[in-house]
Amino acid sequence: CAAALAVLDAIETDGLVARAAALGRRIAAGLRAVEDPLIAGVRGRGLLLALVLAEPVAPAVEAAAREAGFLVNAVAPDAVRLAPPLVLSEQQADRFLVAVPAILRAAKTAVTGARVGSP
C-alpha cells in the first residue's frame, strides 16, 4: 500500500494527468498535421492514442517505428497504438512526430516490396 500511495502522490504532485492530457493533444494534433494518405485519423485520449490507417499495414508501421527507435503496437490491421510513459518529454514527442513521415514511407516500401514477389 505504501508503494501505491507513493505512486499516486507522485502522479498528483508532478501533475502527470494534466500533463498527459496536454501532451496527448499535442501529439494528436501533430499526427493530424502529417499529410500522408495512409493516415485516416487519430483517436484516443491523453497519451493513449491510436493512429488509424487507411490501409491494413499496421504491422509494417510497427516494424518501421521500431527500426526508427520508437515502440508502438499494431492493435488491428489498420491501427497502431501509441502508449508512451507519462514522463514523456515534449522533445521526445516532437522527435516521434518528426519521424512519422519516414516511418510511414518505410512501412509502405516494406509492404510494396513484399507484394512485388508475391504470386
Jmol script that loads the backbone (N, CA, C; Angstrom):
load data "model"
ATOM      1  N   CYS A   1       0.821  -1.191   0.000  1.00  0.00           N
ATOM      2  CA  CYS A   1       0.000   0.000   0.000  1.00  0.00           C
ATOM      3  C   CYS A   1       0.866   1.256   0.000  1.00  0.00           C
ATOM      4  N   ALA A   2       1.977   1.206   0.713  1.00  0.00           N
ATOM      5  CA  ALA A   2       2.844   2.381   0.775  1.00  0.00           C
ATOM      6  C   ALA A   2       3.381   2.729  -0.612  1.00  0.00           C
ATOM      7  N   ALA A   3       3.749   1.717  -1.385  1.00  0.00           N
ATOM      8  CA  ALA A   3       4.256   1.962  -2.744  1.00  0.00           C
ATOM      9  C   ALA A   3       3.160   2.566  -3.619  1.00  0.00           C
ATOM     10  N   ALA A   4       1.959   2.035  -3.529  1.00  0.00           N
ATOM     11  CA  ALA A   4       0.848   2.555  -4.329  1.00  0.00           C
ATOM     12  C   ALA A   4       0.547   4.000  -3.947  1.00  0.00           C
ATOM     13  N   LEU A   5       0.559   4.301  -2.668  1.00  0.00           N
ATOM     14  CA  LEU A   5       0.315   5.672  -2.221  1.00  0.00           C
ATOM     15  C   LEU A   5       1.411   6.619  -2.701  1.00  0.00           C
ATOM     16  N   ALA A   6       2.657   6.132  -2.715  1.00  0.00           N
ATOM     17  CA  ALA A   6       3.770   6.952  -3.207  1.00  0.00           C
ATOM     18  C   ALA A   6       3.599   7.255  -4.692  1.00  0.00           C
ATOM     19  N   VAL A   7       3.165   6.269  -5.464  1.00  0.00           N
ATOM     20  CA  VAL A   7       2.929   6.474  -6.891  1.00  0.00           C
ATOM     21  C   VAL A   7       1.802   7.482  -7.093  1.00  0.00           C
ATOM     22  N   LEU A   8       0.708   7.314  -6.386  1.00  0.00           N
ATOM     23  CA  LEU A   8      -0.413   8.248  -6.509  1.00  0.00           C
ATOM     24  C   LEU A   8       0.008   9.658  -6.115  1.00  0.00           C
ATOM     25  N   ASP A   9       0.824   9.767  -5.075  1.00  0.00           N
ATOM     26  CA  ASP A   9       1.326  11.069  -4.647  1.00  0.00           C
ATOM     27  C   ASP A   9       2.188  11.702  -5.738  1.00  0.00           C
ATOM     28  N   ALA A  10       3.052  10.909  -6.354  1.00  0.00           N
ATOM     29  CA  ALA A  10       3.905  11.426  -7.432  1.00  0.00           C
ATOM     30  C   ALA A  10       3.072  11.870  -8.630  1.00  0.00           C
ATOM     31  N   ILE A  11       2.063  11.113  -8.973  1.00  0.00           N
ATOM     32  CA  ILE A  11       1.188  11.477 -10.089  1.00  0.00           C
ATOM     33  C   ILE A  11       0.519  12.813  -9.810  1.00  0.00           C
ATOM     34  N   GLU A  12       0.042  12.996  -8.585  1.00  0.00           N
ATOM     35  CA  GLU A  12      -0.631  14.249  -8.222  1.00  0.00           C
ATOM     36  C   GLU A  12       0.358  15.403  -8.099  1.00  0.00           C
ATOM     37  N   THR A  13       1.442  15.184  -7.411  1.00  0.00           N
ATOM     38  CA  THR A  13       2.432  16.240  -7.182  1.00  0.00           C
ATOM     39  C   THR A  13       3.052  16.725  -8.481  1.00  0.00           C
ATOM     40  N   ASP A  14       3.365  15.821  -9.367  1.00  0.00           N
ATOM     41  CA  ASP A  14       4.011  16.176 -10.636  1.00  0.00           C
ATOM     42  C   ASP A  14       3.016  16.591 -11.719  1.00  0.00           C
ATOM     43  N   GLY A  15       1.718  16.527 -11.406  1.00  0.00           N
ATOM     44  CA  GLY A  15       0.704  16.933 -12.378  1.00  0.00           C
ATOM     45  C   GLY A  15       0.699  16.084 -13.627  1.00  0.00           C
ATOM     46  N   LEU A  16       0.950  14.784 -13.456  1.00  0.00           N
ATOM     47  CA  LEU A  16       1.108  13.916 -14.620  1.00  0.00           C
ATOM     48  C   LEU A  16      -0.178  13.726 -15.423  1.00  0.00           C
ATOM     49  N   VAL A  17      -1.326  13.779 -14.784  1.00  0.00           N
ATOM     50  CA  VAL A  17      -2.577  13.589 -15.526  1.00  0.00           C
ATOM     51  C   VAL A  17      -2.829  14.772 -16.457  1.00  0.00           C
ATOM     52  N   ALA A  18      -2.688  15.985 -15.936  1.00  0.00           N
ATOM     53  CA  ALA A  18      -2.884  17.175 -16.773  1.00  0.00           C
ATOM     54  C   ALA A  18      -1.814  17.239 -17.866  1.00  0.00           C
ATOM     55  N   ARG A  19      -0.602  16.878 -17.511  1.00  0.00           N
ATOM     56  CA  ARG A  19       0.498  16.891 -18.472  1.00  0.00           C
ATOM     57  C   ARG A  19       0.246  15.873 -19.582  1.00  0.00           C
ATOM     58  N   ALA A  20      -0.236  14.688 -19.215  1.00  0.00           N
ATOM     59  CA  ALA A  20      -0.541  13.652 -20.209  1.00  0.00           C
ATOM     60  C   ALA A  20      -1.642  14.123 -21.155  1.00  0.00           C
ATOM     61  N   ALA A  21      -2.631  14.808 -20.619  1.00  0.00           N
ATOM     62  CA  ALA A  21      -3.719  15.317 -21.464  1.00  0.00           C
ATOM     63  C   ALA A  21      -3.184  16.346 -22.456  1.00  0.00           C
ATOM     64  N   ALA A  22      -2.378  17.271 -21.976  1.00  0.00           N
ATOM     65  CA  ALA A  22      -1.834  18.319 -22.846  1.00  0.00           C
ATOM     66  C   ALA A  22      -0.885  17.737 -23.888  1.00  0.00           C
ATOM     67  N   LEU A  23      -0.016  16.845 -23.471  1.00  0.00           N
ATOM     68  CA  LEU A  23       0.936  16.249 -24.407  1.00  0.00           C
ATOM     69  C   LEU A  23       0.217  15.343 -25.411  1.00  0.00           C
ATOM     70  N   GLY A  24      -0.824  14.666 -24.956  1.00  0.00           N
ATOM     71  CA  GLY A  24      -1.625  13.845 -25.865  1.00  0.00           C
ATOM     72  C   GLY A  24      -2.284  14.690 -26.946  1.00  0.00           C
ATOM     73  N   ARG A  25      -2.793  15.858 -26.553  1.00  0.00           N
ATOM     74  CA  ARG A  25      -3.388  16.766 -27.550  1.00  0.00           C
ATOM     75  C   ARG A  25      -2.324  17.226 -28.543  1.00  0.00           C
ATOM     76  N   ARG A  26      -1.131  17.495 -28.036  1.00  0.00           N
ATOM     77  CA  ARG A  26      -0.025  17.938 -28.903  1.00  0.00           C
ATOM     78  C   ARG A  26       0.345  16.852 -29.913  1.00  0.00           C
ATOM     79  N   ILE A  27       0.442  15.610 -29.444  1.00  0.00           N
ATOM     80  CA  ILE A  27       0.800  14.502 -30.334  1.00  0.00           C
ATOM     81  C   ILE A  27      -0.316  14.264 -31.355  1.00  0.00           C
ATOM     82  N   ALA A  28      -1.561  14.256 -30.888  1.00  0.00           N
ATOM     83  CA  ALA A  28      -2.685  14.028 -31.803  1.00  0.00           C
ATOM     84  C   ALA A  28      -2.729  15.111 -32.878  1.00  0.00           C
ATOM     85  N   ALA A  29      -2.546  16.361 -32.487  1.00  0.00           N
ATOM     86  CA  ALA A  29      -2.546  17.455 -33.467  1.00  0.00           C
ATOM     87  C   ALA A  29      -1.378  17.304 -34.441  1.00  0.00           C
ATOM     88  N   GLY A  30      -0.227  16.897 -33.928  1.00  0.00           N
ATOM     89  CA  GLY A  30       0.935  16.692 -34.789  1.00  0.00           C
ATOM     90  C   GLY A  30       0.711  15.577 -35.793  1.00  0.00           C
ATOM     91  N   LEU A  31       0.064  14.500 -35.356  1.00  0.00           N
ATOM     92  CA  LEU A  31      -0.230  13.400 -36.276  1.00  0.00           C
ATOM     93  C   LEU A  31      -1.251  13.820 -37.320  1.00  0.00           C
ATOM     94  N   ARG A  32      -2.253  14.582 -36.897  1.00  0.00           N
ATOM     95  CA  ARG A  32      -3.267  15.046 -37.854  1.00  0.00           C
ATOM     96  C   ARG A  32      -2.661  15.999 -38.891  1.00  0.00           C
ATOM     97  N   ALA A  33      -1.587  16.666 -38.515  1.00  0.00           N
ATOM     98  CA  ALA A  33      -0.941  17.614 -39.424  1.00  0.00           C
ATOM     99  C   ALA A  33      -0.068  16.929 -40.477  1.00  0.00           C
ATOM    100  N   VAL A  34       0.253  15.653 -40.255  1.00  0.00           N
ATOM    101  CA  VAL A  34       1.072  14.934 -41.227  1.00  0.00           C
ATOM    102  C   VAL A  34       0.221  14.689 -42.467  1.00  0.00           C
ATOM    103  N   GLU A  35       0.702  15.159 -43.583  1.00  0.00           N
ATOM    104  CA  GLU A  35      -0.039  14.996 -44.832  1.00  0.00           C
ATOM    105  C   GLU A  35       0.409  13.717 -45.527  1.00  0.00           C
ATOM    106  N   ASP A  36      -0.283  12.647 -45.215  1.00  0.00           N
ATOM    107  CA  ASP A  36       0.013  11.349 -45.810  1.00  0.00           C
ATOM    108  C   ASP A  36      -1.308  10.609 -45.981  1.00  0.00           C
ATOM    109  N   PRO A  37      -1.593  10.103 -47.173  1.00  0.00           N
ATOM    110  CA  PRO A  37      -2.866   9.424 -47.399  1.00  0.00           C
ATOM    111  C   PRO A  37      -3.028   8.151 -46.569  1.00  0.00           C
ATOM    112  N   LEU A  38      -1.957   7.664 -45.994  1.00  0.00           N
ATOM    113  CA  LEU A  38      -2.054   6.467 -45.160  1.00  0.00           C
ATOM    114  C   LEU A  38      -2.714   6.768 -43.821  1.00  0.00           C
ATOM    115  N   ILE A  39      -2.691   8.016 -43.391  1.00  0.00           N
ATOM    116  CA  ILE A  39      -3.293   8.384 -42.105  1.00  0.00           C
ATOM    117  C   ILE A  39      -4.775   8.669 -42.322  1.00  0.00           C
ATOM    118  N   ALA A  40      -5.610   7.862 -41.671  1.00  0.00           N
ATOM    119  CA  ALA A  40      -7.060   8.038 -41.760  1.00  0.00           C
ATOM    120  C   ALA A  40      -7.596   8.815 -40.566  1.00  0.00           C
ATOM    121  N   GLY A  41      -6.833   8.890 -39.487  1.00  0.00           N
ATOM    122  CA  GLY A  41      -7.290   9.626 -38.311  1.00  0.00           C
ATOM    123  C   GLY A  41      -6.490   9.281 -37.077  1.00  0.00           C
ATOM    124  N   VAL A  42      -6.855   9.929 -36.003  1.00  0.00           N
ATOM    125  CA  VAL A  42      -6.238   9.703 -34.693  1.00  0.00           C
ATOM    126  C   VAL A  42      -7.380   9.599 -33.693  1.00  0.00           C
ATOM    127  N   ARG A  43      -7.299   8.635 -32.805  1.00  0.00           N
ATOM    128  CA  ARG A  43      -8.319   8.516 -31.766  1.00  0.00           C
ATOM    129  C   ARG A  43      -7.637   8.251 -30.435  1.00  0.00           C
ATOM    130  N   GLY A  44      -8.385   8.460 -29.381  1.00  0.00           N
ATOM    131  CA  GLY A  44      -7.860   8.209 -28.049  1.00  0.00           C
ATOM    132  C   GLY A  44      -7.918   9.440 -27.187  1.00  0.00           C
ATOM    133  N   ARG A  45      -7.296   9.310 -26.017  1.00  0.00           N
ATOM    134  CA  ARG A  45      -7.337  10.389 -25.032  1.00  0.00           C
ATOM    135  C   ARG A  45      -6.054  10.373 -24.235  1.00  0.00           C
ATOM    136  N   GLY A  46      -5.553  11.549 -23.909  1.00  0.00           N
ATOM    137  CA  GLY A  46      -4.306  11.629 -23.165  1.00  0.00           C
ATOM    138  C   GLY A  46      -3.184  11.043 -24.003  1.00  0.00           C
ATOM    139  N   LEU A  47      -2.340  10.270 -23.359  1.00  0.00           N
ATOM    140  CA  LEU A  47      -1.231   9.649 -24.076  1.00  0.00           C
ATOM    141  C   LEU A  47      -1.566   8.265 -24.619  1.00  0.00           C
ATOM    142  N   LEU A  48      -2.788   7.806 -24.430  1.00  0.00           N
ATOM    143  CA  LEU A  48      -3.210   6.529 -25.003  1.00  0.00           C
ATOM    144  C   LEU A  48      -3.951   6.841 -26.302  1.00  0.00           C
ATOM    145  N   LEU A  49      -3.204   6.802 -27.390  1.00  0.00           N
ATOM    146  CA  LEU A  49      -3.725   7.199 -28.696  1.00  0.00           C
ATOM    147  C   LEU A  49      -3.597   6.058 -29.696  1.00  0.00           C
ATOM    148  N   ALA A  50      -4.355   6.156 -30.759  1.00  0.00           N
ATOM    149  CA  ALA A  50      -4.220   5.214 -31.872  1.00  0.00           C
ATOM    150  C   ALA A  50      -4.136   6.002 -33.155  1.00  0.00           C
ATOM    151  N   LEU A  51      -3.189   5.640 -33.968  1.00  0.00           N
ATOM    152  CA  LEU A  51      -3.066   6.186 -35.316  1.00  0.00           C
ATOM    153  C   LEU A  51      -3.859   5.251 -36.219  1.00  0.00           C
ATOM    154  N   VAL A  52      -4.927   5.744 -36.785  1.00  0.00           N
ATOM    155  CA  VAL A  52      -5.791   4.935 -37.645  1.00  0.00           C
ATOM    156  C   VAL A  52      -5.279   5.063 -39.078  1.00  0.00           C
ATOM    157  N   LEU A  53      -5.090   3.924 -39.702  1.00  0.00           N
ATOM    158  CA  LEU A  53      -4.504   3.876 -41.040  1.00  0.00           C
ATOM    159  C   LEU A  53      -5.567   3.610 -42.098  1.00  0.00           C
ATOM    160  N   ALA A  54      -5.343   4.116 -43.285  1.00  0.00           N
ATOM    161  CA  ALA A  54      -6.285   3.933 -44.389  1.00  0.00           C
ATOM    162  C   ALA A  54      -6.145   2.566 -45.041  1.00  0.00           C
ATOM    163  N   GLU A  55      -5.078   1.850 -44.729  1.00  0.00           N
ATOM    164  CA  GLU A  55      -4.840   0.514 -45.277  1.00  0.00           C
ATOM    165  C   GLU A  55      -4.417  -0.419 -44.145  1.00  0.00           C
ATOM    166  N   PRO A  56      -4.572  -1.720 -44.320  1.00  0.00           N
ATOM    167  CA  PRO A  56      -4.205  -2.675 -43.268  1.00  0.00           C
ATOM    168  C   PRO A  56      -2.696  -2.964 -43.238  1.00  0.00           C
ATOM    169  N   VAL A  57      -1.918  -1.944 -42.879  1.00  0.00           N
ATOM    170  CA  VAL A  57      -0.460  -2.067 -42.878  1.00  0.00           C
ATOM    171  C   VAL A  57       0.142  -1.808 -41.494  1.00  0.00           C
ATOM    172  N   ALA A  58      -0.664  -1.930 -40.446  1.00  0.00           N
ATOM    173  CA  ALA A  58      -0.187  -1.625 -39.091  1.00  0.00           C
ATOM    174  C   ALA A  58       1.055  -2.434 -38.693  1.00  0.00           C
ATOM    175  N   PRO A  59       1.132  -3.737 -39.016  1.00  0.00           N
ATOM    176  CA  PRO A  59       2.356  -4.458 -38.650  1.00  0.00           C
ATOM    177  C   PRO A  59       3.611  -3.867 -39.299  1.00  0.00           C
ATOM    178  N   ALA A  60       3.499  -3.393 -40.533  1.00  0.00           N
ATOM    179  CA  ALA A  60       4.642  -2.777 -41.205  1.00  0.00           C
ATOM    180  C   ALA A  60       4.993  -1.441 -40.562  1.00  0.00           C
ATOM    181  N   VAL A  61       3.984  -0.691 -40.121  1.00  0.00           N
ATOM    182  CA  VAL A  61       4.230   0.581 -39.436  1.00  0.00           C
ATOM    183  C   VAL A  61       4.903   0.306 -38.098  1.00  0.00           C
ATOM    184  N   GLU A  62       4.438  -0.705 -37.389  1.00  0.00           N
ATOM    185  CA  GLU A  62       5.061  -1.071 -36.112  1.00  0.00           C
ATOM    186  C   GLU A  62       6.535  -1.424 -36.308  1.00  0.00           C
ATOM    187  N   ALA A  63       6.831  -2.224 -37.320  1.00  0.00           N
ATOM    188  CA  ALA A  63       8.218  -2.632 -37.580  1.00  0.00           C
ATOM    189  C   ALA A  63       9.075  -1.431 -37.977  1.00  0.00           C
ATOM    190  N   ALA A  64       8.542  -0.542 -38.807  1.00  0.00           N
ATOM    191  CA  ALA A  64       9.297   0.641 -39.225  1.00  0.00           C
ATOM    192  C   ALA A  64       9.542   1.581 -38.048  1.00  0.00           C
ATOM    193  N   ALA A  65       8.556   1.717 -37.183  1.00  0.00           N
ATOM    194  CA  ALA A  65       8.724   2.562 -35.995  1.00  0.00           C
ATOM    195  C   ALA A  65       9.788   1.972 -35.069  1.00  0.00           C
ATOM    196  N   ARG A  66       9.756   0.671 -34.893  1.00  0.00           N
ATOM    197  CA  ARG A  66      10.767   0.007 -34.045  1.00  0.00           C
ATOM    198  C   ARG A  66      12.160   0.213 -34.621  1.00  0.00           C
ATOM    199  N   GLU A  67      12.276   0.095 -35.934  1.00  0.00           N
ATOM    200  CA  GLU A  67      13.558   0.303 -36.605  1.00  0.00           C
ATOM    201  C   GLU A  67      14.051   1.734 -36.398  1.00  0.00           C
ATOM    202  N   ALA A  68      13.110   2.679 -36.294  1.00  0.00           N
ATOM    203  CA  ALA A  68      13.455   4.087 -36.083  1.00  0.00           C
ATOM    204  C   ALA A  68      13.672   4.409 -34.601  1.00  0.00           C
ATOM    205  N   GLY A  69      13.446   3.416 -33.725  1.00  0.00           N
ATOM    206  CA  GLY A  69      13.693   3.624 -32.301  1.00  0.00           C
ATOM    207  C   GLY A  69      12.470   3.961 -31.470  1.00  0.00           C
ATOM    208  N   PHE A  70      11.271   3.703 -32.011  1.00  0.00           N
ATOM    209  CA  PHE A  70      10.034   4.007 -31.300  1.00  0.00           C
ATOM    210  C   PHE A  70       9.222   2.732 -31.108  1.00  0.00           C
ATOM    211  N   LEU A  71       8.631   2.578 -29.937  1.00  0.00           N
ATOM    212  CA  LEU A  71       7.801   1.406 -29.658  1.00  0.00           C
ATOM    213  C   LEU A  71       6.334   1.773 -29.781  1.00  0.00           C
ATOM    214  N   VAL A  72       5.651   1.125 -30.697  1.00  0.00           N
ATOM    215  CA  VAL A  72       4.214   1.255 -30.888  1.00  0.00           C
ATOM    216  C   VAL A  72       3.670  -0.164 -31.059  1.00  0.00           C
ATOM    217  N   ASN A  73       2.349  -0.305 -30.982  1.00  0.00           N
ATOM    218  CA  ASN A  73       1.736  -1.624 -31.128  1.00  0.00           C
ATOM    219  C   ASN A  73       0.734  -1.622 -32.264  1.00  0.00           C
ATOM    220  N   ALA A  74       0.830  -2.614 -33.143  1.00  0.00           N
ATOM    221  CA  ALA A  74      -0.205  -2.821 -34.155  1.00  0.00           C
ATOM    222  C   ALA A  74      -1.336  -3.569 -33.461  1.00  0.00           C
ATOM    223  N   VAL A  75      -2.409  -2.859 -33.125  1.00  0.00           N
ATOM    224  CA  VAL A  75      -3.501  -3.469 -32.371  1.00  0.00           C
ATOM    225  C   VAL A  75      -4.643  -3.937 -33.265  1.00  0.00           C
ATOM    226  N   ALA A  76      -4.586  -3.566 -34.514  1.00  0.00           N
ATOM    227  CA  ALA A  76      -5.547  -4.001 -35.525  1.00  0.00           C
ATOM    228  C   ALA A  76      -4.825  -3.864 -36.862  1.00  0.00           C
ATOM    229  N   PRO A  77      -5.328  -4.481 -37.903  1.00  0.00           N
ATOM    230  CA  PRO A  77      -4.651  -4.360 -39.197  1.00  0.00           C
ATOM    231  C   PRO A  77      -4.483  -2.909 -39.653  1.00  0.00           C
ATOM    232  N   ASP A  78      -5.397  -2.034 -39.192  1.00  0.00           N
ATOM    233  CA  ASP A  78      -5.349  -0.635 -39.632  1.00  0.00           C
ATOM    234  C   ASP A  78      -5.214   0.355 -38.470  1.00  0.00           C
ATOM    235  N   ALA A  79      -4.647  -0.078 -37.348  1.00  0.00           N
ATOM    236  CA  ALA A  79      -4.496   0.822 -36.202  1.00  0.00           C
ATOM    237  C   ALA A  79      -3.215   0.509 -35.435  1.00  0.00           C
ATOM    238  N   VAL A  80      -2.526   1.573 -35.066  1.00  0.00           N
ATOM    239  CA  VAL A  80      -1.289   1.461 -34.298  1.00  0.00           C
ATOM    240  C   VAL A  80      -1.486   2.229 -33.001  1.00  0.00           C
ATOM    241  N   ARG A  81      -1.269   1.547 -31.875  1.00  0.00           N
ATOM    242  CA  ARG A  81      -1.429   2.180 -30.565  1.00  0.00           C
ATOM    243  C   ARG A  81      -0.148   2.886 -30.157  1.00  0.00           C
ATOM    244  N   LEU A  82      -0.321   4.096 -29.633  1.00  0.00           N
ATOM    245  CA  LEU A  82       0.773   4.849 -29.032  1.00  0.00           C
ATOM    246  C   LEU A  82       0.463   4.910 -27.547  1.00  0.00           C
ATOM    247  N   ALA A  83       1.355   4.446 -26.720  1.00  0.00           N
ATOM    248  CA  ALA A  83       1.138   4.462 -25.274  1.00  0.00           C
ATOM    249  C   ALA A  83       2.451   4.797 -24.579  1.00  0.00           C
ATOM    250  N   PRO A  84       2.942   6.026 -24.792  1.00  0.00           N
ATOM    251  CA  PRO A  84       4.215   6.395 -24.175  1.00  0.00           C
ATOM    252  C   PRO A  84       4.058   6.558 -22.660  1.00  0.00           C
ATOM    253  N   PRO A  85       5.162   6.572 -21.941  1.00  0.00           N
ATOM    254  CA  PRO A  85       5.081   6.738 -20.490  1.00  0.00           C
ATOM    255  C   PRO A  85       4.612   8.154 -20.135  1.00  0.00           C
ATOM    256  N   LEU A  86       4.044   8.305 -18.952  1.00  0.00           N
ATOM    257  CA  LEU A  86       3.560   9.604 -18.502  1.00  0.00           C
ATOM    258  C   LEU A  86       4.682  10.632 -18.370  1.00  0.00           C
ATOM    259  N   VAL A  87       5.902  10.174 -18.271  1.00  0.00           N
ATOM    260  CA  VAL A  87       7.035  11.089 -18.117  1.00  0.00           C
ATOM    261  C   VAL A  87       7.661  11.461 -19.463  1.00  0.00           C
ATOM    262  N   LEU A  88       6.992  11.162 -20.561  1.00  0.00           N
ATOM    263  CA  LEU A  88       7.471  11.527 -21.889  1.00  0.00           C
ATOM    264  C   LEU A  88       7.710  13.030 -21.947  1.00  0.00           C
ATOM    265  N   SER A  89       8.839  13.435 -22.506  1.00  0.00           N
ATOM    266  CA  SER A  89       9.129  14.868 -22.625  1.00  0.00           C
ATOM    267  C   SER A  89       8.568  15.409 -23.941  1.00  0.00           C
ATOM    268  N   GLU A  90       8.433  16.718 -24.008  1.00  0.00           N
ATOM    269  CA  GLU A  90       7.980  17.361 -25.240  1.00  0.00           C
ATOM    270  C   GLU A  90       8.969  17.084 -26.367  1.00  0.00           C
ATOM    271  N   GLN A  91      10.255  17.086 -26.039  1.00  0.00           N
ATOM    272  CA  GLN A  91      11.278  16.829 -27.050  1.00  0.00           C
ATOM    273  C   GLN A  91      11.158  15.412 -27.609  1.00  0.00           C
ATOM    274  N   GLN A  92      10.882  14.439 -26.753  1.00  0.00           N
ATOM    275  CA  GLN A  92      10.708  13.069 -27.221  1.00  0.00           C
ATOM    276  C   GLN A  92       9.467  12.957 -28.108  1.00  0.00           C
ATOM    277  N   ALA A  93       8.391  13.625 -27.720  1.00  0.00           N
ATOM    278  CA  ALA A  93       7.170  13.615 -28.535  1.00  0.00           C
ATOM    279  C   ALA A  93       7.439  14.248 -29.892  1.00  0.00           C
ATOM    280  N   ASP A  94       8.164  15.358 -29.886  1.00  0.00           N
ATOM    281  CA  ASP A  94       8.482  16.041 -31.145  1.00  0.00           C
ATOM    282  C   ASP A  94       9.370  15.187 -32.041  1.00  0.00           C
ATOM    283  N   ARG A  95      10.325  14.466 -31.441  1.00  0.00           N
ATOM    284  CA  ARG A  95      11.179  13.570 -32.244  1.00  0.00           C
ATOM    285  C   ARG A  95      10.336  12.511 -32.933  1.00  0.00           C
ATOM    286  N   PHE A  96       9.355  11.977 -32.224  1.00  0.00           N
ATOM    287  CA  PHE A  96       8.462  10.983 -32.830  1.00  0.00           C
ATOM    288  C   PHE A  96       7.682  11.602 -33.978  1.00  0.00           C
ATOM    289  N   LEU A  97       7.106  12.786 -33.746  1.00  0.00           N
ATOM    290  CA  LEU A  97       6.308  13.430 -34.788  1.00  0.00           C
ATOM    291  C   LEU A  97       7.137  13.742 -36.029  1.00  0.00           C
ATOM    292  N   VAL A  98       8.368  14.136 -35.838  1.00  0.00           N
ATOM    293  CA  VAL A  98       9.251  14.402 -36.978  1.00  0.00           C
ATOM    294  C   VAL A  98       9.542  13.106 -37.739  1.00  0.00           C
ATOM    295  N   ALA A  99       9.615  11.988 -37.016  1.00  0.00           N
ATOM    296  CA  ALA A  99       9.953  10.701 -37.623  1.00  0.00           C
ATOM    297  C   ALA A  99       8.768  10.034 -38.327  1.00  0.00           C
ATOM    298  N   VAL A 100       7.549  10.424 -38.018  1.00  0.00           N
ATOM    299  CA  VAL A 100       6.365   9.731 -38.550  1.00  0.00           C
ATOM    300  C   VAL A 100       6.348   9.650 -40.080  1.00  0.00           C
ATOM    301  N   PRO A 101       6.599  10.727 -40.824  1.00  0.00           N
ATOM    302  CA  PRO A 101       6.563  10.589 -42.284  1.00  0.00           C
ATOM    303  C   PRO A 101       7.538   9.529 -42.806  1.00  0.00           C
ATOM    304  N   ALA A 102       8.742   9.483 -42.258  1.00  0.00           N
ATOM    305  CA  ALA A 102       9.717   8.471 -42.697  1.00  0.00           C
ATOM    306  C   ALA A 102       9.268   7.071 -42.283  1.00  0.00           C
ATOM    307  N   ILE A 103       8.656   6.954 -41.135  1.00  0.00           N
ATOM    308  CA  ILE A 103       8.146   5.658 -40.677  1.00  0.00           C
ATOM    309  C   ILE A 103       7.070   5.164 -41.649  1.00  0.00           C
ATOM    310  N   LEU A 104       6.166   6.042 -42.032  1.00  0.00           N
ATOM    311  CA  LEU A 104       5.100   5.654 -42.966  1.00  0.00           C
ATOM    312  C   LEU A 104       5.664   5.294 -44.335  1.00  0.00           C
ATOM    313  N   ARG A 105       6.654   6.068 -44.803  1.00  0.00           N
ATOM    314  CA  ARG A 105       7.296   5.733 -46.093  1.00  0.00           C
ATOM    315  C   ARG A 105       7.955   4.359 -46.028  1.00  0.00           C
ATOM    316  N   ALA A 106       8.659   4.084 -44.936  1.00  0.00           N
ATOM    317  CA  ALA A 106       9.333   2.786 -44.782  1.00  0.00           C
ATOM    318  C   ALA A 106       8.312   1.650 -44.744  1.00  0.00           C
ATOM    319  N   ALA A 107       7.198   1.879 -44.067  1.00  0.00           N
ATOM    320  CA  ALA A 107       6.149   0.847 -43.999  1.00  0.00           C
ATOM    321  C   ALA A 107       5.564   0.583 -45.378  1.00  0.00           C
ATOM    322  N   LYS A 108       5.301   1.649 -46.134  1.00  0.00           N
ATOM    323  CA  LYS A 108       4.758   1.480 -47.488  1.00  0.00           C
ATOM    324  C   LYS A 108       5.745   0.738 -48.376  1.00  0.00           C
ATOM    325  N   THR A 109       7.020   1.080 -48.250  1.00  0.00           N
ATOM    326  CA  THR A 109       8.051   0.409 -49.040  1.00  0.00           C
ATOM    327  C   THR A 109       8.120  -1.066 -48.680  1.00  0.00           C
ATOM    328  N   ALA A 110       8.041  -1.377 -47.395  1.00  0.00           N
ATOM    329  CA  ALA A 110       8.097  -2.782 -46.959  1.00  0.00           C
ATOM    330  C   ALA A 110       6.908  -3.569 -47.492  1.00  0.00           C
ATOM    331  N   VAL A 111       5.724  -2.967 -47.454  1.00  0.00           N
ATOM    332  CA  VAL A 111       4.526  -3.656 -47.944  1.00  0.00           C
ATOM    333  C   VAL A 111       4.584  -3.806 -49.450  1.00  0.00           C
ATOM    334  N   THR A 112       4.979  -2.769 -50.151  1.00  0.00           N
ATOM    335  CA  THR A 112       5.071  -2.816 -51.608  1.00  0.00           C
ATOM    336  C   THR A 112       6.115  -3.841 -52.046  1.00  0.00           C
ATOM    337  N   GLY A 113       7.264  -3.842 -51.367  1.00  0.00           N
ATOM    338  CA  GLY A 113       8.312  -4.814 -51.677  1.00  0.00           C
ATOM    339  C   GLY A 113       7.858  -6.231 -51.439  1.00  0.00           C
ATOM    340  N   ALA A 114       7.053  -6.447 -50.411  1.00  0.00           N
ATOM    341  CA  ALA A 114       6.541  -7.797 -50.113  1.00  0.00           C
ATOM    342  C   ALA A 114       5.576  -8.245 -51.197  1.00  0.00           C
ATOM    343  N   ARG A 115       4.839  -7.312 -51.779  1.00  0.00           N
ATOM    344  CA  ARG A 115       3.849  -7.653 -52.813  1.00  0.00           C
ATOM    345  C   ARG A 115       4.515  -7.931 -54.162  1.00  0.00           C
ATOM    346  N   VAL A 116       5.674  -7.325 -54.406  1.00  0.00           N
ATOM    347  CA  VAL A 116       6.331  -7.474 -55.713  1.00  0.00           C
ATOM    348  C   VAL A 116       6.614  -8.928 -56.039  1.00  0.00           C
ATOM    349  N   GLY A 117       7.117  -9.675 -55.074  1.00  0.00           N
ATOM    350  CA  GLY A 117       7.462 -11.072 -55.327  1.00  0.00           C
ATOM    351  C   GLY A 117       6.335 -12.047 -55.117  1.00  0.00           C
ATOM    352  N   SER A 118       5.153 -11.549 -54.712  1.00  0.00           N
ATOM    353  CA  SER A 118       4.016 -12.431 -54.443  1.00  0.00           C
ATOM    354  C   SER A 118       3.388 -12.909 -55.728  1.00  0.00           C
ATOM    355  N   PRO A 119       2.832 -14.132 -55.722  1.00  0.00           N
ATOM    356  CA  PRO A 119       2.151 -14.621 -56.930  1.00  0.00           C
ATOM    357  C   PRO A 119       0.847 -13.927 -57.188  1.00  0.00           C
TER     358      PRO A 119
END
end "model"
wireframe off; spacefill off
backbone 0.3
color backbone group
